[in-house]
Amino acid sequence: MIGALATFVKTLFAGKGIEPSYPVLPEVNEAGETNVPGIHAVGEVAGTPLVKLGLNAGHDLVQRLAPLLKSEGPATDRLDLVIVGSGSSGLAAAAAARRLGLSFVVLEAAAFANTFVTMTKGKWLFAEPRDVPNRSHVWFEECTREELLERWRAFVKEEGLDIREHEKVVDIKGRLGDFEVVTDVGSHRARRVILAMGKAGNPRKLGVPGERENAGRIHHRLLDPDDFRGRRVLIVGAGDVACEAAITLARDPSNTVVLSAVDEEFTFPKKRNVDAVREVEAAGRLRVLLGSRVLRIAGESAEVQLRDGSREEIPCDVIFEMIGSELPLSFFKRVGIRIAGSWHPKRWAALAVVFLFVWSLYALKSYGKGLTAWPFEHLIAPGSYDGVLRRLFSAAFAPFRPLFEERTFQDMLGDRGFQQGYLYSLIYTILMVVFGYEALMRWRKKARRPGYQTWRYVSLITFQVAFFLIVNVIAVKALSVKYAWRAWGLYQPFPLFFNTFFWWYPSDPGWIKTFFIGAGVVGTAVAIPWLSRKHGKRFCTWVCGCGGLAETLGDRWRHLAPKGRRSRAWEFQNVVVLLAAFIVLLVVVGLHHTDGNNPWWRAYSYVVDFWLVAVIPVALYPFYGGKVWCRYWCPLASLNGILARIYGRLRITSNDKCISCTECSRYCQVGVDVMSFARNQQAFDNRNSACIQCGICIDVCPMDVLAFDASPTKEEAKVRAGP
């Protein structure tokens, strides 16, 4: 118990380790431009997976740049484009530039199409996604690696594309319109630069003694298994590349193969590769040393520390270091290109400005309510505040003014809280409608099946607009200004909305009290449990206004959501808030007879309702995505998740087509390592993740790997079938 707690605490503060689902990439906007104006990134360096998608990305980028370059007029002393990298994106960009009459040069640090050159002989390349056409001028169909290289080399020759092999770019100087691209051979001037390099040329190293001295027998790729027959082989790594090499070499009985990895278990490779590794291991052809670490490389061996701490000399003629590759981060830093999600002075300043704005907006909305209005209650006189508030309210309420008698309208003008609530909910609703439409259009273009996202956004916007009208118009006419605000409880069940059960007094009409308390009980005890059973946590992404603002205004930053083991470990906080919510409810209702004028409610309201709901999460939208509140602090999301974990059916399943492109994990707003589940063909739901069933991971997958499934589990089917 103590050991488990210590491990958990260690995870909370652990450094960010390498996780395949979350590659380190440069900061790139929707137009493919880095933070340095005029320097664009495309292909693997920008997170674009697959050969066909890389071809399209390079082609489309040049199509967008060509009109801009031509509008700037001719430049005889410099090229239009310098393209760095000759993979699929770089080649397609060069082909498009040639057809559009742009001057260019392609600079390649290694050999042309080096990623394909370094693939295993005979490797088959699939033309996925099948429903996406190849828009580039470069041929690509399902083929072997050899056929692709033959056709592409012929294409380069036929088109007369200027591709300079073995010319490595070491720096980029200058500014938009006049860059100097410095290489280890010379330099080139250009108006725009396209970075289309991959990671194949930057393999990670072990960094152990003897590595440099024995570099001649260390490899990072298995090109031709026949070159290593009858050898003693040590493979270091536990990813797909390492596993595939181990499987291929171990099946040759003339080889002696050992696989060593620091990983305690296979977590990175696909399930089919893990199964194959275990198969050859069981046959006695492969020795697997998980939880081991290479300490030193000698002339014909390597010293390895095993899981139990002991050391062993592993005889080896050949060593394959297959521990991944990485982008040239030092090069990016030298050029001034920022890494996505990195913090720098401008980002810190932006956070401060956004935080102060959101805080000020909500504090002004809370004027007259004590601590939450600090410091504005001390800076603004009540008369001045109310005068401005009434004018703003009168103007904003004008469309509904004809529906009400003068007396009712005067009641509104005399109720500061109603005016504050109306204006705040109006702004909130406008934001959701405007940015909801924008998000809807975005995902209709990207989604493989746009119908789900269409109905999801229509639902979010409809609920928000409907309840804005219900609370601020219909409820006022039906219940009066005094009780209209309680209608929000019909939209936001406890423990998200407390006040359904608070602030009731003997003078309140019995039917109003019975209706809203009853509705609150039904919402929390019936509706949410039913939704959890059928729909998991879809309430967060189809109905809830808090989640709705995150899915609309916050959607553009969804890829910035905290990722990785450490961020997921902090999700325990919403259970703490949930427990606090029930304790405060019992205290306020039981001991204080629903009167919230007590330290318990004031403390909870200030910490949760003010900071954790209204200020911090919204301020963090542009920096950590939109779901910080829903993921870490929302008690209703916690309750929903617990119920779904106990007996929910909705889950996301996967087939065997995952190519580890990372798109699904990248766009998950609640940090689920979707790719890890997909690679292992493992279903995920609220039993093993914080999934909110938004469906974005399903729609961004280029291979159609993921799908919703609400059918009975195997265990449930067995129970139904009986003995």
C-alpha positions in Angstrom: 0.0 0.0 0.0 2.7 2.5 1.0 4.8 1.4 -1.9 1.9 1.9 -4.4 1.3 5.4 -2.9 4.9 6.3 -3.2 5.0 5.2 -6.8 1.8 7.2 -7.5 3.3 10.4 -5.9 6.5 9.9 -7.9 4.4 9.7 -11.1 2.8 13.0 -10.3 6.1 14.8 -10.3 8.1 12.6 -12.7 9.9 14.1 -15.7 8.3 13.8 -19.1 9.6 10.7 -20.7 9.6 9.5 -24.3 6.1 8.3 -25.3 5.5 7.3 -29.0 2.0 8.8 -29.0 3.3 12.3 -28.4 6.2 13.1 -30.8 8.2 16.3 -30.4 7.3 18.6 -33.3 7.8 22.2 -34.3 5.0 24.7 -33.8 3.1 24.9 -37.0 -0.1 26.8 -37.8 -3.1 25.8 -40.0 -1.3 27.2 -43.1 1.8 25.0 -42.4 3.9 28.0 -41.3 6.2 27.9 -38.3 6.6 30.8 -35.9 9.3 32.1 -38.2 7.4 33.9 -41.0 8.3 32.4 -44.4 9.6 29.1 -43.0 7.0 26.3 -43.5 7.0 22.7 -42.3 5.3 19.8 -44.0 5.3 16.0 -43.8 6.7 14.0 -41.0 8.3 17.1 -39.4 4.8 18.6 -39.1 3.1 15.4 -37.9 1.6 14.3 -41.2 1.5 10.5 -41.5 1.5 8.2 -44.5 3.1 8.5 -47.9 -0.1 9.6 -49.7 -0.9 12.3 -47.1 2.7 13.5 -47.2 2.5 13.8 -51.0 -0.7 15.8 -50.7 0.7 18.0 -48.0 3.7 19.0 -50.0 1.7 19.6 -53.1 -1.0 21.6 -51.4 1.5 23.8 -49.6 3.2 24.9 -52.8 -0.2 25.5 -54.4 -1.0 27.9 -51.6 2.4 29.6 -51.8 2.6 30.1 -55.6 0.1 32.9 -55.8 1.8 34.8 -53.0 5.2 34.4 -54.6 4.0 35.5 -58.0 2.2 38.6 -56.5 5.6 39.7 -55.0 7.0 39.9 -58.5 10.2 38.3 -59.9 13.3 37.9 -57.9 16.3 37.2 -60.1 18.9 37.1 -57.3 17.2 34.4 -55.3 15.1 31.2 -55.6 11.4 31.1 -54.9 11.8 28.0 -52.7 14.4 26.0 -50.9 13.0 22.6 -50.0 14.8 20.8 -47.2 14.2 17.0 -47.5 13.5 14.7 -50.5 10.9 12.4 -49.0 7.3 12.2 -50.1 6.4 15.8 -49.1 9.6 17.3 -50.4 9.3 15.5 -53.7 5.7 16.5 -54.2 6.5 20.1 -53.3 9.3 20.1 -55.9 7.0 18.6 -58.6 4.4 21.2 -57.9 6.9 24.0 -58.0 8.2 22.8 -61.4 4.6 22.7 -62.8 3.9 26.2 -61.5 7.0 27.7 -62.8 8.7 28.4 -59.5 12.4 28.4 -59.1 13.6 26.0 -56.4 16.2 23.5 -55.1 15.8 20.4 -53.0 18.5 19.8 -50.3 18.9 16.3 -48.9 21.3 15.5 -46.1 21.5 11.8 -47.0 20.3 10.0 -50.1 17.2 10.8 -52.1 14.1 9.4 -50.4 16.2 8.3 -47.6 13.3 7.0 -45.4 12.5 4.5 -48.1 16.1 3.7 -48.9 16.6 2.6 -45.2 13.5 0.3 -45.2 13.9 -3.4 -45.1 14.3 -5.0 -48.5 10.9 -6.0 -50.0 8.9 -3.9 -47.6 5.3 -3.4 -48.9 3.9 0.1 -48.9 0.2 0.6 -48.8 -1.7 3.4 -50.5 -3.8 4.4 -47.5 -6.2 6.1 -46.9 -7.9 4.5 -49.8 -10.7 7.1 -50.0 -8.2 10.0 -50.3 -7.0 10.7 -53.8 -3.4 11.5 -54.6 -3.5 15.1 -55.6 0.2 15.4 -56.3 2.0 14.9 -59.6 4.1 12.1 -58.1 3.1 8.5 -58.8 2.1 6.4 -55.8 0.2 3.1 -55.5 0.6 0.0 -53.4 4.0 -1.3 -54.2 7.3 -2.6 -52.8 9.9 -0.3 -51.5 12.1 -1.2 -54.6 9.4 -0.3 -57.1 8.7 3.0 -55.4 12.4 4.0 -55.5 12.7 3.0 -59.1 9.7 5.0 -60.2 10.6 8.0 -58.2 14.2 8.2 -59.4 12.9 8.0 -63.0 10.4 10.7 -62.2 13.1 13.0 -60.8 15.1 12.5 -64.0 12.2 13.0 -66.4 11.1 16.2 -64.6 14.6 17.5 -64.3 14.1 18.2 -60.5 17.1 19.8 -58.9 17.8 17.6 -55.9 21.1 17.9 -54.2 22.0 14.8 -52.3 24.4 14.8 -49.3 24.1 18.5 -48.7 23.1 19.1 -45.1 21.4 22.3 -44.0 23.1 23.6 -40.9 21.4 27.1 -40.5 18.8 29.4 -41.9 19.4 33.1 -41.7 17.5 36.2 -42.9 13.8 37.0 -42.9 10.6 36.6 -45.0 11.4 37.2 -48.6 15.2 36.9 -48.3 16.5 33.8 -46.5 20.0 32.4 -46.6 20.0 28.7 -46.3 23.5 27.6 -45.1 24.6 24.1 -45.9 27.8 22.1 -45.3 28.6 22.8 -48.9 27.6 26.4 -49.5 24.5 28.5 -49.2 21.3 29.4 -51.1 19.1 32.5 -51.1 15.3 32.0 -51.3 12.1 33.8 -50.6 10.5 30.9 -48.8 11.8 27.8 -47.1 10.0 24.5 -46.8 11.2 22.0 -44.2 10.2 18.5 -45.4 12.7 16.5 -43.5 12.0 13.3 -41.6 13.6 11.7 -38.6 15.2 8.7 -40.2 18.6 10.5 -40.4 18.7 11.3 -36.6 18.5 7.9 -34.7 18.9 8.0 -31.0 22.1 6.7 -29.5 22.7 4.7 -26.3 25.4 7.1 -25.2 27.4 4.3 -23.4 31.2 3.7 -23.3 32.5 1.9 -26.4 29.7 3.0 -28.7 31.8 5.4 -30.7 34.8 2.9 -30.9 32.5 0.2 -32.2 30.4 2.3 -34.5 31.3 0.0 -37.5 29.2 -2.8 -36.1 26.3 -0.7 -34.9 23.3 -0.3 -37.1 20.0 1.5 -36.8 18.0 -0.1 -39.6 17.7 -3.7 -40.9 17.9 -3.2 -44.7 18.6 -6.8 -45.9 18.3 -9.7 -43.4 20.5 -11.8 -45.7 23.5 -9.6 -44.9 23.3 -10.8 -41.3 23.0 -14.6 -41.6 25.0 -16.7 -39.2 25.6 -13.8 -36.8 25.3 -13.1 -33.1 22.9 -10.2 -32.9 22.0 -7.9 -30.0 18.9 -5.7 -30.7 18.3 -2.8 -28.3 14.8 -1.4 -28.2 11.2 -2.5 -27.7 9.3 -0.7 -30.3 7.8 -1.9 -33.6 11.1 -1.5 -35.6 13.1 -3.4 -33.0 10.5 -6.2 -32.7 10.2 -6.6 -36.5 14.0 -6.9 -36.8 14.1 -9.4 -34.0 11.3 -11.5 -35.5 13.0 -11.5 -39.0 16.5 -12.3 -37.8 15.4 -14.9 -35.1 13.5 -16.9 -37.7 16.8 -17.7 -39.4 18.2 -20.7 -37.4 21.7 -19.6 -38.3 21.4 -16.5 -36.1 21.6 -16.0 -32.3 19.4 -13.1 -31.4 18.9 -11.2 -28.1 16.4 -8.4 -27.6 17.3 -6.0 -24.8 15.1 -3.1 -23.6 14.8 -0.8 -20.6 11.0 -1.2 -20.8 9.5 -3.5 -18.1 7.0 -4.8 -20.6 6.0 -4.3 -24.2 4.0 -1.1 -24.3 5.1 0.5 -27.6 4.7 -2.1 -30.4 1.6 -3.3 -32.0 -0.1 -6.4 -30.6 0.7 -8.5 -33.7 4.4 -7.8 -33.3 4.4 -8.6 -29.6 2.6 -11.9 -30.3 5.2 -12.7 -33.0 8.1 -11.9 -30.6 6.6 -14.2 -28.0 6.1 -16.9 -30.6 9.8 -17.0 -31.6 10.9 -16.6 -28.0 8.8 -19.7 -27.1 10.4 -21.6 -29.9 13.8 -20.9 -28.4 15.0 -18.7 -31.2 15.0 -15.4 -29.4 16.1 -14.3 -25.9 14.0 -11.3 -24.6 15.6 -9.2 -21.8 13.0 -6.7 -20.7 13.9 -4.3 -17.9 17.6 -4.5 -18.9 20.1 -1.8 -19.8 23.2 -1.8 -22.0 26.1 -0.5 -19.9 29.1 -0.9 -22.2 30.0 -2.1 -25.7 33.2 -4.0 -26.1 35.0 -5.7 -29.1 32.7 -8.7 -29.5 30.2 -8.3 -26.7 28.1 -5.9 -24.7 27.7 -5.6 -21.0 24.0 -5.6 -20.0 22.4 -5.0 -16.6 19.5 -7.4 -16.1 16.2 -6.7 -14.4 17.4 -8.2 -11.1 20.5 -5.9 -11.0 23.0 -8.5 -12.1 25.3 -8.0 -15.1 26.0 -10.2 -18.1 28.3 -10.1 -21.0 26.2 -10.7 -24.2 28.3 -12.0 -27.1 27.4 -10.1 -30.3 28.9 -9.5 -33.7 26.3 -7.0 -34.6 24.3 -4.5 -32.6 21.1 -2.8 -33.7 20.3 0.4 -31.8 16.5 0.7 -32.5 15.5 3.1 -29.8 13.8 5.7 -32.0 14.7 8.8 -33.9 14.3 12.4 -33.1 14.1 15.7 -35.0 17.1 18.0 -35.1 16.1 20.1 -32.1 19.4 22.0 -31.9 18.9 23.1 -35.5 15.3 24.3 -34.8 16.6 26.3 -31.8 19.4 27.8 -33.9 16.9 28.9 -36.6 14.4 30.2 -34.0 11.7 27.7 -34.7 9.7 26.9 -31.5 8.7 23.4 -30.4 4.9 22.9 -30.1 3.8 23.5 -26.5 7.1 25.0 -25.4 7.1 27.9 -23.0 8.8 31.2 -23.9 8.5 34.8 -22.8 5.8 35.7 -25.3 3.7 32.7 -24.2 4.0 33.5 -20.5 3.0 37.1 -21.3 0.0 35.9 -23.3 -1.0 33.7 -20.4 -0.9 36.6 -18.0 -3.0 38.8 -20.3 -5.6 36.1 -20.9 -5.7 35.2 -17.3 -6.2 38.8 -16.2 -8.9 39.3 -18.8 -10.9 36.2 -17.8 -10.5 37.0 -14.1 -11.6 40.6 -14.6 -14.6 39.6 -16.6 -15.9 37.1 -14.1 -15.0 39.3 -11.1 -17.0 42.2 -12.7 -19.9 39.7 -13.3 -19.7 38.9 -9.5 -19.8 42.5 -8.3 -21.6 42.7 -5.0 -20.9 39.1 -4.0 -17.8 39.5 -1.8 -14.4 38.0 -2.3 -15.1 36.9 -5.9 -15.5 40.6 -6.9 -12.2 41.7 -5.6 -10.8 44.3 -6.3 -13.6 45.8 -8.3 -15.9 46.3 -5.3 -13.2 48.6 -3.9 -12.5 50.4 -7.2 -16.0 51.0 -8.5 -18.8 52.7 -6.6 -22.1 50.8 -6.5 -24.0 53.6 -8.2 -21.5 53.8 -11.1 -21.5 50.0 -11.6 -25.3 49.7 -11.5 -25.7 52.6 -13.9 -23.4 51.0 -16.5 -24.9 47.6 -15.9 -28.5 48.8 -16.5 -27.5 50.5 -19.7 -25.8 47.4 -21.0 -28.6 45.2 -19.9 -31.3 47.4 -21.4 -29.6 47.4 -24.8 -28.9 43.6 -24.7 -32.4 42.8 -23.6 -34.1 45.0 -26.2 -35.1 42.1 -28.5 -37.2 40.5 -25.6 -38.5 43.8 -24.1 -41.9 43.7 -26.0 -42.7 40.4 -24.4 -42.8 41.8 -20.8 -44.9 44.3 -18.9 -43.3 47.4 -17.6 -43.5 46.2 -14.0 -41.7 43.0 -14.8 -39.0 44.9 -16.7 -38.6 47.2 -13.7 -38.1 44.2 -11.5 -35.3 43.1 -13.9 -33.7 46.6 -13.6 -33.9 46.4 -9.9 -32.2 42.9 -9.7 -28.4 43.3 -10.2 -27.9 39.5 -10.1 -30.4 38.9 -12.9 -28.8 41.5 -15.1 -25.3 40.1 -14.4 -26.5 36.6 -15.2 -28.3 37.6 -18.3 -25.3 39.5 -19.8 -22.8 36.8 -18.9 -25.0 34.0 -20.3 -25.6 36.1 -23.4 -21.9 36.4 -24.0 -21.4 32.8 -23.3 -24.1 31.8 -25.7 -22.8 34.0 -28.5 -19.3 32.5 -28.1 -20.7 29.0 -28.3 -22.8 29.8 -31.4 -20.0 31.6 -33.3 -17.2 29.2 -32.4 -19.4 26.2 -32.4 -20.3 26.9 -36.1 -16.6 27.4 -36.8 -15.7 24.0 -35.1 -18.6 22.3 -36.9 -17.3 23.4 -40.3 -13.8 22.4 -39.3 -14.7 18.9 -38.4 -17.2 18.4 -41.3 -14.2 18.9 -43.6 -11.9 16.6 -41.6 -14.1 13.9 -40.3 -14.4 10.6 -42.2 -18.1 10.5 -41.2 -19.2 14.1 -40.6 -22.6 13.2 -39.4 -21.6 12.4 -35.8 -19.7 15.7 -35.4 -22.6 17.6 -37.0 -25.2 16.3 -34.6 -22.8 16.7 -31.7 -22.2 20.4 -32.3 -25.8 21.0 -33.2 -26.8 19.4 -29.9 -24.3 21.6 -27.9 -25.4 24.8 -29.5 -29.1 23.9 -29.3 -29.0 23.1 -25.6 -27.1 26.4 -24.8 -29.4 28.6 -26.9 -32.5 26.8 -25.6 -31.6 27.2 -21.9 -30.5 30.8 -22.4 -34.0 31.5 -23.6 -35.7 29.2 -21.0 -33.9 30.9 -18.1 -33.9 34.5 -19.2 -37.2 34.7 -21.0 -39.6 31.8 -20.4 -38.8 31.2 -16.7 -39.1 34.9 -16.0 -42.6 35.0 -17.5 -43.6 31.8 -15.7 -41.8 32.1 -12.4 -40.8 35.8 -12.0 -37.3 37.3 -11.9 -36.8 36.0 -8.4 -36.9 32.3 -9.3 -36.0 32.2 -13.0 -32.3 31.5 -12.4 -33.2 28.1 -10.9 -34.0 26.8 -14.4 -30.2 26.5 -14.9 -30.5 23.4 -12.6 -32.5 21.7 -15.3 -29.5 22.0 -17.7 -26.7 21.4 -15.2 -27.4 18.6 -12.7 -25.8 18.4 -9.2 -22.9 18.3 -8.4 -22.2 20.7 -11.2 -25.1 23.0 -10.2 -25.5 23.1 -6.4 -28.2 25.7 -6.0 -31.0 23.4 -6.9 -30.8 22.3 -3.3 -29.8 25.6 -1.8 -31.3 28.9 -0.7 -34.8 27.7 0.0 -36.9 29.5 2.5 -40.4 29.1 4.1 -41.9 31.9 2.0 -41.0 30.2 -1.3 -44.0 28.6 -3.1 -44.2 24.9 -2.4 -44.8 23.9 -6.0 -41.6 25.7 -7.2 -39.6 24.1 -4.5 -40.9 20.7 -5.2 -40.5 21.0 -8.9 -36.9 22.1 -8.9 -35.7 19.9 -6.1 -37.5 16.9 -7.7 -36.0 17.8 -11.1 -32.6 18.0 -9.5 -32.9 14.6 -7.9 -34.1 13.0 -11.1 -31.3 14.6 -13.1 -28.6 13.4 -10.7 -30.1 10.0 -9.6 -31.8 9.0 -12.8 -30.8 10.8 -16.0 -27.0 10.8 -15.4 -26.9 7.1 -14.4 -29.0 6.2 -17.5 -26.7 8.3 -19.7 -23.7 6.7 -18.2 -25.0 3.2 -19.0 -25.9 4.0 -22.6 -23.5 6.8 -23.5 -20.5 6.9 -21.2 -19.5 10.6 -20.7 -21.2 11.9 -23.8 -23.1 14.4 -21.6 -19.8 16.4 -21.5 -19.7 16.7 -25.3 -23.3 16.7 -26.3 -25.1 18.6 -23.6 -23.1 20.4 -20.9 -22.5 24.1 -21.2 -19.1 24.0 -19.5 -18.0 21.2 -21.8 -19.7 23.1 -24.7 -17.6 26.2 -24.4 -14.5 24.0 -24.3 -15.7 22.1 -27.4 -16.5 25.3 -29.3 -14.2 28.2 -28.2 -11.6 25.8 -27.0 -11.7 23.4 -30.0 -8.9 25.3 -31.9 -6.5 24.4 -29.1 -7.5 20.9 -28.5 -4.2 19.5 -29.6 -2.5 21.3 -26.7 -4.2 19.3 -24.0 -1.7 17.9 -21.5 -0.5 14.5 -22.6 1.4 11.6 -21.1 1.5 9.5 -17.9 2.2 12.5 -15.6 -0.8 14.5 -16.9 -3.1 11.5 -16.6 -2.0 10.8 -13.0 -3.3 14.2 -12.0 -6.9 13.3 -13.0 -7.5 12.0 -9.4 -8.4 15.6 -8.5 -11.9 15.4 -9.8 -12.7 12.6 -7.4 -11.5 14.8 -4.6 -13.8 17.7 -5.8 -16.7 15.2 -6.1 -16.2 14.1 -2.5 -16.0 17.7 -1.4 -19.2 18.5 -3.3 -21.2 15.8 -1.4 -19.8 16.8 1.9 -20.7 20.4 1.4 -24.2 19.5 0.2 -24.8 17.4 3.3 -23.5 20.2 5.6 -25.4 23.0 4.0 -28.7 21.1 3.6 -28.5 19.3 6.9 -26.8 21.7 9.3 -27.6 25.0 7.7 -31.1 24.2 6.3 -30.1 25.1 2.7 -28.8 28.5 3.6 -25.4 29.0 1.8 -24.3 31.8 4.1 -21.7 29.7 5.9 -17.9 29.0 5.6 -18.4 25.6 4.0 -20.3 26.9 0.9 -18.3 30.1 0.6 -15.0 28.1 0.6 -16.3 25.6 -2.0 -17.9 28.3 -4.1 -14.8 30.5 -4.1 -12.3 27.7 -4.9 -14.4 25.6 -7.3 -17.1 27.8 -8.8 -14.9 30.9 -9.2 -11.3 29.6 -9.8 -11.7 26.1 -11.1 -14.8 26.6 -13.2 -14.9 30.1 -14.4 -11.3 31.6 -14.4 -8.5 29.1 -14.6 -9.8 26.6 -17.2 -11.1 29.3 -19.6 -7.8 31.2 -19.3 -5.9 28.0 -20.1 -7.8 27.3 -23.3 -5.1 28.7 -25.6 -2.4 26.9 -23.7 -3.7 23.5 -22.5 -6.8 23.0 -24.6 -10.4 23.3 -23.5 -10.9 20.3 -21.2 -8.8 21.3 -18.1 -12.0 21.8 -16.0 -13.8 18.7 -17.3 -10.8 16.5 -17.0 -9.3 17.5 -13.7 -11.9 19.2 -11.5 -15.5 18.7 -12.7 -17.4 16.7 -10.1 -20.2 15.8 -12.5 -17.7 14.4 -15.0 -16.2 12.4 -12.2 -19.6 11.0 -11.1 -20.5 10.2 -14.7 -17.1 8.5 -15.2 -17.4 6.4 -12.1 -20.9 5.2 -13.1 -19.8 4.5 -16.6 -16.8 2.6 -15.2 -19.0 0.4 -13.1 -21.7 -0.6 -15.6 -21.3 1.5 -18.8 -21.3 -0.2 -22.2 -20.1 2.4 -24.7 -16.5 1.9 -25.7 -14.1 2.6 -28.6 -12.7 -0.5 -30.3 -9.9 -0.9 -32.9 -9.0 -3.2 -35.7 -5.5 -4.2 -36.8 -4.7 -1.4 -39.2 -3.1 1.1 -36.8 0.1 2.6 -38.4 1.1 4.6 -35.3 0.6 8.0 -36.9 -0.2 9.6 -33.5 -3.1 11.7 -34.9 -5.7 10.1 -32.6 -3.7 10.8 -29.4 -2.7 14.3 -30.7 -6.3 15.5 -30.9 -7.6 14.0 -27.7 -8.7 16.8 -25.4 -8.6 14.7 -22.3 -5.1 13.2 -22.9 -6.1 9.6 -23.6 -3.2 7.6 -25.1 -5.5 6.5 -27.9 -2.7 5.2 -30.2 -1.5 2.9 -27.5 -4.9 1.3 -27.2 -5.3 1.1 -31.0 -1.9 -0.5 -31.7 -2.7 -3.2 -29.2 -6.3 -3.6 -30.5 -7.5 -2.9 -27.0 -10.9 -1.3 -26.4 -11.0 1.7 -24.1 -13.8 3.3 -22.2 -14.3 4.9 -18.8 -12.9 1.8 -17.1 -9.4 2.5 -18.3 -9.4 6.1 -19.6 -11.0 9.6 -19.2 -12.6 9.3 -22.6 -15.6 11.7 -23.1 -16.7 10.0 -26.4 -16.4 13.1 -28.5 -15.4 10.8 -31.4 -12.6 13.1 -32.8 -10.0 10.3 -32.5 -12.3 8.2 -34.7 -12.6 10.9 -37.3 -9.0 11.9 -37.6 -7.7 8.4 -38.0 -6.5 8.0 -41.6 -6.8 4.2 -41.5 -10.4 3.9 -40.2 -9.1 2.0 -37.2 -11.4 3.1 -34.4 -15.1 2.8 -33.9 -17.8 3.2 -31.2 -19.2 -0.1 -29.8 -22.0 -0.4 -27.3 -22.6 -4.2 -27.7 -22.5 -6.4 -24.6 -19.0 -7.3 -23.4 -17.9 -11.0 -23.4 -18.6 -11.1 -19.7 -22.1 -9.8 -20.1 -22.8 -12.2 -23.0 -21.7 -15.1 -20.8 -24.0 -14.0 -18.0 -26.9 -13.7 -20.5 -26.2 -17.1 -22.0 -26.4 -18.7 -18.6 -24.6 -21.9 -17.5 
